[in-house]
Amino acid sequence: MSVFLIKTLQLLLCFALLIVLHEGGHFFFSKLFGVRVEKFFMFFDWKFHLFSTKDKWFARLFPKVAANETEYGIGWIPLGGYVKISGMIDESLDTEQMKKPVQPDEFRAKPVWQRFFIMVGGVLVNFLLALFIYAMILFTWGSDSLPIRSMTDGFAYNTMAEEVGFVDGDIPVAADGQPIEAWDGTVYRILSKAKTVTVLRDGTEVTLQMPEEGLNLLDMIETDPRFLSVNVPAVVDSVLPGTPAALAGIEKGSRILAVEDTPITWWGDFDQLMGRKNDVLASDCSHEDSVRLRILPMIFTNADGSRTDTVAIQLSEDYKLGFFKLAYQYYYRDSYIHRDYGFFESIPAGIAYGWETLKGYVSDLRYLFSKKGAQSVGSFGTIGNLFPSAWNWEAFWNITAFISIILAVMNILPIPGLDGGHILFLLVEAVTRRPPSDKFMEYAQYAGMILLFALMALALFNDAMKFIF
């Protein structure tokens, strides 16, 4: 099965699950308070649908289900889903219904507090679902953490980090006096907010004063090389047959010693050198220069270090050598600490992990309003690439839980057209004791939908640019 198909199937399964459960939250509270739900659709059904319980063929087979007041179906536009709740202006923009007399089983006939729970139901389900998934991940697979002090080869730092005072080989062990226990993606966020950072340098703890305004998290992770990266010896993990590396005699366990007379110790050294070379190759250099630059002089040892070879490798058309680098997860595999959780242990641990994930995501939202943040907004391609290229249930559920938190946060934003917009208007109504007019709600819905379509267009454009370039 191709990598594209595996990622696509994971993305569709994730979206289908989260959409149905999110809309199920609205549906549950609607039914709880006696509000009529006219439609419950996974994906949008503009102009036509893929399936509906009101279809003639379905009605003949299952007449009792088809007679239900709610139409269940699957649309063809996988941008979300919806429940059409009677007596409110939503994605359906059914303004004609709002001109009719109010019926007791309509949304608008219910008190504010009931309407509030109906609108917050989807967000509540998404958040609780994420906590539940995290808890079940811990119960099923446990957790693995890499103590940062055990990473004895330290980290490599880019120019931005060196200007702050970091030195290659430093190990960050505390921020603002609070210990940094393990290495994971949150370390970037911790360092970006810290006033002081303590590093372990040659066995001695050294405290660095960070910029008073903090560091830009996007700059830290999007620059090449990143603010900090794990030092891993330049050892080859595996080689694809028939590639330039294989033809040159490089094999699993080979260690790169030098490239173009530049000594190589860590994979970071190799990546920087190859990055500069690829930049030149990608520029408008002459054919003669291109041919010359595709020849890569290299010195490497074999797996047991008993033989050293000097070769001139001919790069392929896509500038690839054809080997995979030793990953830090494997290099430090003996340093990981595994912990198993009982069922009742996993619940508070999952809640704590989900809450920290939520706080981190909300904190990072401020970058969305910067130029780089806008450029990082992605759609299906970006989200799909979050999933692994081989099916892995632990990774799938981790990503699904994280996307569920994203959906909860994005939907609670006070933007017309989203749940948060409806909740905002309900809070205004609760304070003023007057609901906004139907005409105002109609215009607000239009404005919100235009904004959401604009954001989707931006996300699709960013994905297209990544694909092209």
C-alpha positions, -999 to 999 in steps of 0.1 A, spaced: 0 0 0 14 34 -10 25 60 16 0 85 1 -29 60 5 -20 51 41 -18 88 51 -51 95 33 -69 66 50 -57 78 84 -68 113 77 -102 103 65 -107 80 95 -96 107 119 -119 134 103 -149 111 101 -145 101 138 -140 137 151 -167 152 129 -194 126 139 -186 130 176 -184 168 174 -218 170 158 -230 143 181 -223 167 210 -247 192 195 -272 164 187 -271 150 222 -279 183 239 -306 192 213 -324 159 220 -319 163 257 -337 196 257 -364 185 231 -351 205 201 -358 190 167 -328 181 146 -336 181 109 -303 168 95 -271 151 108 -244 150 81 -208 140 80 -192 162 54 -211 189 36 -238 181 11 -239 212 -11 -261 204 -41 -260 167 -36 -249 139 -11 -234 105 -12 -259 89 12 -290 99 31 -316 80 51 -342 99 30 -330 83 -2 -358 63 -19 -338 30 -20 -330 33 17 -366 42 26 -378 11 9 -353 -11 28 -356 6 62 -389 25 63 -389 31 100 -355 47 100 -364 68 70 -395 80 88 -374 95 116 -376 133 119 -337 135 115 -321 129 82 -287 112 85 -263 113 57 -228 117 42 -219 147 20 -192 149 -6 -172 179 6 -148 167 35 -145 201 51 -165 193 82 -200 183 90 -231 198 105 -264 192 123 -293 213 111 -311 224 143 -346 236 138 -351 273 146 -316 287 142 -295 303 115 -266 281 108 -246 268 78 -278 259 60 -288 296 60 -324 285 61 -339 320 67 -374 310 55 -379 289 85 -371 319 108 -400 338 92 -425 313 105 -441 313 140 -419 299 168 -426 263 175 -419 248 210 -394 222 197 -372 249 180 -338 261 192 -351 297 194 -379 287 217 -355 274 244 -340 294 273 -305 308 269 -288 283 292 -302 253 272 -291 269 239 -257 275 254 -252 238 261 -264 229 227 -238 251 211 -210 242 234 -217 205 231 -194 199 201 -164 216 217 -171 198 250 -171 164 232 -139 172 213 -120 181 245 -133 152 265 -126 129 236 -90 140 235 -86 135 273 -101 100 269 -78 91 240 -47 102 259 -58 82 289 -63 51 268 -30 55 250 -12 55 284 -33 25 296 -26 6 264 10 15 255 23 33 285 47 63 281 84 66 271 105 95 281 141 104 273 157 121 303 175 152 289 205 147 313 211 113 297 217 129 263 254 131 270 265 143 235 243 174 240 229 196 213 240 217 184 228 253 182 222 277 154 234 313 151 203 327 170 211 304 199 248 312 199 239 349 202 220 342 234 250 323 248 244 287 240 275 266 230 274 234 209 273 205 234 252 223 260 224 204 276 195 226 288 185 212 322 164 240 337 144 271 328 136 298 353 147 274 380 123 247 370 139 214 359 136 203 323 131 166 328 128 151 293 135 159 257 105 164 235 89 192 214 78 212 245 115 221 252 114 247 224 83 263 239 99 263 274 131 280 261 111 306 241 94 318 273 122 315 298 140 344 314 170 323 324 181 289 312 205 266 330 227 244 308 251 215 316 284 225 299 314 201 303 299 188 336 292 222 351 259 241 353 259 275 336 230 300 337 222 320 306 202 352 306 175 350 279 162 381 260 137 400 281 111 399 253 115 361 249 122 342 216 99 337 187 89 300 187 83 299 149 118 313 143 133 287 166 117 257 148 115 269 112 150 282 107 174 257 91 192 245 112 168 248 141 175 267 174 188 234 188 190 199 175 202 166 190 238 157 184 239 122 168 271 107 154 271 106 116 265 69 114 244 54 86 213 35 97 205 18 63 212 21 26 189 17 -4 202 -7 -30 214 7 -63 217 43 -50 249 64 -51 257 56 -15 254 18 -21 275 20 -53 302 38 -33 304 10 -7 286 28 21 267 3 43 247 0 75 269 12 103 293 32 81 305 65 97 309 96 77 343 113 86 346 141 61 328 156 31 347 179 7 376 182 32 352 193 59 353 171 91 320 156 100 313 146 136 275 149 139 247 145 114 240 182 120 274 190 104 266 169 74 231 185 70 245 221 71 271 213 44 246 195 22 221 223 27 246 249 14 255 226 -15 218 220 -25 212 257 -24 239 262 -50 227 233 -71 191 247 -70 203 281 -81 209 292 -117 244 278 -119 260 267 -152 258 232 -165 296 227 -159 292 239 -123 262 216 -118 281 186 -131 311 195 -109 290 200 -78 272 167 -82 305 149 -74 308 146 -37 342 137 -22 337 117 10 357 98 36 339 71 57 347 40 77 330 7 75 307 -6 103 335 -19 126 359 9 119 385 -14 105 386 2 70 386 38 58 375 46 23 378 78 2 353 80 -26 339 105 -50 301 100 -50 280 110 -80 248 126 -67 215 115 -83 193 139 -103 173 147 -71 206 153 -52 199 122 -30 226 99 -17 203 70 -8 210 63 29 190 69 61 207 85 91 209 71 126 180 87 145 184 100 180 156 77 192 177 47 183 210 62 194 196 69 229 173 38 229 189 24 261 183 57 279 145 58 275 124 53 306 92 33 301 62 35 324 31 14 324 -2 27 337 -31 8 353 -66 18 341 -74 41 371 -38 56 369 -42 64 332 -73 86 336 -57 114 357 -24 111 338 -43 114 305 -62 144 318 -30 161 329 -13 154 296 -43 167 276 -45 198 297 -9 206 291 -13 200 254 -43 224 253 -24 251 272 6 248 248 -16 250 217 -35 280 231 -2 297 239 11 291 204 -21 306 187 -6 341 190 18 332 162 -11 326 139 -14 364 135 22 369 123 35 366 88 52 333 94 22 320 113 -1 328 84 24 310 60 23 279 83 -14 275 81 -21 243 63 -51 222 51 -54 185 42 -18 181 29 -3 196 61 -26 176 84 -22 144 64 16 146 67 12 145 105 3 108 102 31 82 99 38 66 65 32 31 80 0 23 99 7 27 136 -23 28 160 -4 45 188 7 73 165 -28 75 149 -46 80 182 -20 105 195 -25 126 164 -63 122 165 -63 134 201 -42 164 192 -64 173 162 -95 169 185 -80 196 208 -73 218 177 -109 215 166 -122 223 201 -100 254 203 -108 266 168 -145 261 172 -147 280 205 -132 311 189 -157 340 189 -160 340 151 -195 342 135 -202 309 118 -184 289 144 -198 275 177 -179 303 195 -197 330 175 -231 316 185 -219 313 221 -208 349 221 -242 361 209 -259 339 235 -238 356 263 -247 390 249 -283 380 250 -280 367 286 -266 401 296 -289 424 276 -320 401 279 -325 408 241 -316 383 214 -298 397 182 -322 401 153 -325 374 127 -312 398 101 -281 405 122 -275 367 127 -279 362 90 -253 388 81 -230 375 109 -233 340 95 -224 352 60 -194 372 73 -182 342 93 -185 318 64 -166 342 41 -138 345 67 -137 307 71 -135 302 33 -108 327 31 -88 309 58 -94 276 39 -82 292 7 -50 304 25 -44 269 39 -49 253 4 -26 279 -11 1 272 15 -2 235 9 1 240 -29 32 262 -25 48 235 -3 40 209 -29 54 230 -58 85 242 -41 
